[in-house]
Amino acid sequence: MKTIKISLNSIDKVKTFVNVINRFDAEFDLVSVIDAKSIMGIFSLDISKPIDLNIHNADNLDEIMEQLQPYLVTE
């Protein structure tokens, strides 16, 4: 499992994020154990703050990380 910190601080970012991760067979969970592939689940979170994303069983982690670049939080 890999955990990264992401920011989904706008409705447009939430929509594009869900579209990006739905391209992959891996499982994605947002902290609070929200299914990251669920747009309704994401909107139940406080998206004004960074969110931890857990990526499970990803054979193509490099490709996933490349696609998630726009959402990564740099500390």
Beta strands, then each sheet from edge to edge (+ up, - down):
strand 1: 2-6
strand 2: 27-30
strand 3: 34-35
strand 4: 51-56
sheet 1: 1+ 4- 2+ 3-
end
